[in-house]
Amino acid sequence: MSTKSVAPSTLELLGPNGSIPLGYAQEGAKVYLIARERTAFWPVAVLRTGRVQLRFGGRLEEGSVQLIPRGSEWGPILSLFQQKYGMDAFRRWYSDPARIIRVELAGPQEDPSRIYGQWLESEFDNVAEAYDQHILGNRMNRLLRDRSLARLIPLFRGSRSLLEIGCGSGMETLPLLREGHELLCLDISQRMLDVVREKARVEGLQERLRTAKLRARELPKLLETAGAEAFDGGFSTYGALNCEPDLRPVPTALRSLLRPGSAFLAGVYNRWCLFELVGYGLSLQRSRVLSRWHRPILVGASRFCVDVYSYTPADLVHLFSPGFHVESLEAVPIFLPPSDLSKYAERFSRHFDLLSRLDFYLGSHWPWRYFGDHFLMTLRWDADESGKGARANLSARGKP
């Protein structure tokens, strides 16, 4: 008598700390896994390496991993889960996933830097449609954008053509388009660029907007299409620069892309954060006190959905020398909490505006400007500078 082979309902994801049972759906050599919660650790672990080992159906399999961004491709995959598990189980466990991961069984081994780039792109594609809600729904994220715009608008008044590295959903792009500037916006996520273009179209600003899918480290490629001295200024705030383990290609390319005398505003995730140093120190969370000094800072030790890299103001000065001198440095914020700890800001909601003004005032003064969650640094490109001026500009005020 023959027996019918039935696919097991779960598989085991194998890792250094043991195995995790997961539901799955399979289509040929493709296995689909669902993470129900954004905070689940296992998706990050496999996306970081780009490889996974699975045990199911009495055999051990290995494959390459890819995050599938939210969109039309999700429908057929979710249908596979519904067909396999039935409507009741599907509604309970799989109908509203945070992530869907595809495993290509026996897929090729890839370069680690390429794996990181693919993970980065997919994560931002995955949250593009909800990114505005993420920013606007958090008081501290709104404060970061308010502070950067308070620098950007006067800094580039009178400038025509601007370069933005890592535009996200256009929180700074749209206000600058409204000011009359022309922008070329770069981002690793095509979906983020689509969101920005649609916003510009709705407001009738699309004629002044160009976009290109590039990550920060790929900035030298822009010289091939834009040419030398194409921009009157540039900026990159709160993201793109901290997603790169090696920023050296950025200032090298900017020296050619920016016209002499142009400014570049960098908003960077700082290695020294006063609020965390004091808060985690007093609460005896020793592992978190210096967590920003890890390279990279792993998911869970920062608020980001991918591994990131922190930099100090001195790091940036060194990277942009020679040729750029520092015009201003501002911590954002110092005494108010980072966005992942915004619940503490809500406790002082009645006095938030007053605290924000105080934080803004002290943020540009020594020594506080070195100890913010992020820092905003304005650098001025002078082709005749030897680079000594940039270092002196910062070190004269002291550096941690």
N, C-alpha and C positions, 0 to 999 in steps of 0.2 A: 504494500500500500504506500503510495507516495504522500509526502507531506508538503504543504505549501509554505514557501519561505515568506516570512512576515518581517518587515522592517521594524527594528526596535524603536520604541517611542522616545528614548533618550540616548544620548551619547555621553562620553566622558571627555572633557577638555583637560589635557594633562599639563601640569606645570610643576615648577620646582617645589611648591608648597602643597602638592597633592593634586587630586582630580576634582573637577566640578561637573556634576550632572546637568545637562542642558537639553531642552527640547530642540528639535531641528527639523528642517525639511531638506530634501535632496532632489536635485534635478541633474541626472547624469553625473559628471565629475564635480558639480558645484553643490556645496553644502551651505545652507543658510542658517545662521544663528541669530537669535533675538535677545537684546538686552532691554529689559523692561524699565530699568532705572538709569538715569544719567550718571548717578554716583557709583554704579557697579564698577568694581575694580578690574574684573577679567577682560572686558573689551579693551581697556587701555593697555593692559599687559600684552595682549596679542598684537594690537595695532602698533605698539612701540617697536616690536621686533619684526613684524611683517610675516611671521611664521607661526604655525600652530601644529600641535600633535593632538590627534583625536583617536579615541578607541570606541568603535561601535561595530555591531554586526560580527563580533568575534575576531576583529582584525584591528591592527594599528595603522593609522593613516597620517600623513603629513601633507601640509599644503601652504600656499601663500594666502595672505589675508588682505581684504579690502573692505573699507567702510562704504556702504551705499548711501549717498545723501538722500534725504527725504524728498520724495517726488513720485513721478509716474511709475518708476520701476518698482516701487514698494507694493503696488496693487497686486500684480501677479504673484509676488513672493508671499504676501499675506494670504492669498488664496490657497497656496500650497499648504500652509499651516492649518488653515480652516478645513481643507479636505482631509488632512491627516488626522487631526485631533477632534474634529467635530465642533459644532457651533458653540456649545456651552463652554468647553475648555478653551476654545479660541478667544471667546469674549473675556474669559477670566484672566488668561495668561499672556495672550499675544496680540490683542487687537490694537493696543496703543503703545508701541515700542518707542524707546528713546533712541536706539540704534539698531540697524540691521547690518550684519557682517556676512560677507561672502567668503567662503574658503574654496579656493581652487585646488583640488586634491592633486598632489605631486606637482604643484606649480613651481616655477623656477626660483632659485635663491637670488635675491636682489641686493643692490648696493644699499647699505644702511642710510646714507644721506638721501637717497631716492625714496626709501620707505618712509622716512620722516616727512619729506615733502608731500608725498601722497596722503599720508595721515592728516597733515596740516590742511591740505586742500579739501579733503573730504569732510573734516569736522566743520570747517567754516561754510562749505556748501550746505551742510546739514542744518545749520542754524540761521541761514541767511534771511529767510522769511520772517523769523521771530527775533531778529537781532535788535530791531528798534525797541521792541518790548523789553528786551534784556537791559538795554541802556536806560530807557525812559522810566522803567519800573523800579530803578534803584537810585536812591537819592545821591549816593556817592558817585555813581557813574555819571549822573547828570552834572554834578559839580566838576568832574574832570573835563567834560566837554565845554562847560561854561568857561573854565579857566583857560583852556587851549584857544577857544575863540576870542577871548579877551586879549590874547597875544597875537593871534593870526590876523585879525581884521586891521588893527593899526599898523602891524608890521608890513603888510603887503599893500597898503593903500597907495594907489598910483601905479602898481605893477600890473602888467597885462597877463602874461602867460605863467602859470604855476604848475608845478609837478607835485602830486601827492602819492606817497608810497604807502600802500595799505589803506585803502579808502573805506573798507568795511561797507556799511550800509549808507554812508554819505552824511554822517552827522556834522562834519565840517565842510564837506564838499558843497552841499546845497547852500548854506549861508554865504560861502565865498562866490558861488555862481551868482547869487542874488546881488552881491556887491559889484558885479560887472566883470569879474575875472574870467579868463579862459583857463580850463584845467585839463590836464592829462592825468587820469587816475589809474594807478596800478593796484592790482590785488591778486593774490594767489587763487582766489575763489571766483570762478566765472559767475556763480549765482549772486555773489555780492555785487559784482559789476552790473549784472542785469537789474538788480534792485535799484542801484544808483541811477542807471539810465532811465528806468521807468519813472522814478521821482522827478528827474530833470524834464522828462517829456511832459508829465502832468503840469508842471509849472511853466512850460514853454521855454526852458533853458537849455534844451538839448543841443542847440547849435554851438554853444560854448564849451561843450563837454566831449572829451575823447577818453577812451578807456583802452587798457591793454592788460592781458592776463600775464603777470610776471610777479615773482616773489622778490623780496628786497635784494637777495644775493645775485639775482639775474639782471640787475640794473645796467651793467655794461652793455647788454644786448640792445638797450634803448638807443644807444649812440648810432646804431646802424640805420634806424628809421627816423629818429628825431634830429640827429646831427648835433654838432658842437654849439654851445652857447644858445640853446633853444629856449631856456626858461629864465624868467626874471626872479624866480624864487622857488623854494620847495619846502615840503614839510612831511613829517611822518610821526603820528602820535598814537601812543597807547596800544601797541600791538606788533606791527610788522618788524620793527627793529629787534624786539625781544624774542621773535621766533627764529632768529638766526644765530647759530653758534659762532659764526665768523662774519663780522661786519666789514672787513677790509674792502670788499668790492664796492661798498656803497660810497664812501668818501672819494675813492679813486674815480668812480664814474661821475660823481657830482662835480668834481673839478673841471670836467669837460662839458657837462650838460648845462651848468649854470653860467650865466654871464658874470664877469667880474663885478664885484660889489653887491652881488645877490646875497640874500639871507636864506638860511635853512633852519627851520624850527624842528627840533627832535623832542618827542615826548617818550620817555623811556622808563621802564619798570626798574626801580632803583634797588641796589643791593643792600642799602641801609634804610630801614623803615623804623622811625622812632616809635610809632604807635605799637608795632609788633615787638620791638626790642623791650619796651617797658611792659606791655601787657603780658606777653608770654613769659618774660622774666619774673614778674610778680606772681604769676599763676603757676610757676615752676614747670612750665612746658619747655624744658631745655632743648628738646629736639627741634622745636619750632623757632627758637630764638635766632639761630643762624641758618635757617633753612634756605634763605635766598642766596647763600654762598655756594650751594651745590650747582654743579654744571653737568647736565641741565637740572633745573628745578622740576622734579617729577610731579605729575598730576597727583593732587591730594595734598601736596605741600604748598601749592599755590592755588589760586581760584580759577585758573585757566583750564580749558578742556584738553590741552595738549601740554607736553613738556615745553618749558620756556627757559630763557637765559636772561639773567639780570646783569646790569652794568652800573658802574659808579660814574659820577660826573668826570672824574679823572680818567676813567677808561675812554670816555667819549672824546675828551680833549686829545688824548694820545692818538686815537684813531683818526681824527680829523686834522692832525698836523702832518705836514706843513700846509699853510695856505689859508686855513680858517681860524679866525680869532673869536673868542667868546664875547658876545655883547651882553647877555643876561643869563641868569640861572635862577630858577624858581622851583621850590618843592611843592608838590601837589598830591594830597594835602600833607600837613605835618601832624597836627594835633587831632584832627578828625580821623575816623577809622577808614581803612581800605574798604572797597565795595563789598567784599565777602564778609565783612564784619559790620555792615551797615545797620544791623539791629541796635548797635550801641549808639549810632547817630540818632536813631529814632527816640531813644530815651531822652535826648536833649532837643527834641523837635521844636519846643517852644522857643528855644534860644539858638536854633540852628543858624539863622541868618546872621546873628551877631557873631557866633563862633566862626562862621564861614568868612566874614569880613576880617576878623582877627587873623585867621589862618592865611588869608590872602596877603595881608600886610606883612606878617612875619615870614612868609614863604620865600621872599626875595632877600631876606637879611641873613647875615652870618651869625651863628653857624647853622641856623635852621634849614637853610636852603639845600643842605647836603643830606637831609634825613627824611625826605618825604616818601610816601608810597611810590610815586613817580616823580620825575623831575622834567621840567621844560627848559631846554637849553637853546638859546638863539645863537647861531654861528654865522659869521659873515665871511664870505669868500673873497679873498684878496690875492690875486695871482702873484703879486709882488712880495707877499709875506714870506718870511723865512720859516715860520712855524714857531719861533721862539715867543712871539707875542701871544700866541694862543695859550701856551703853557703858563706864561707869566701872568696873563689875565686872570687865570683861575687860582694859581698858587699864591698870588699876592694876597688873596682873601683867605687863604688857608684851605687845605683839603684833607679829608679824613683818610 
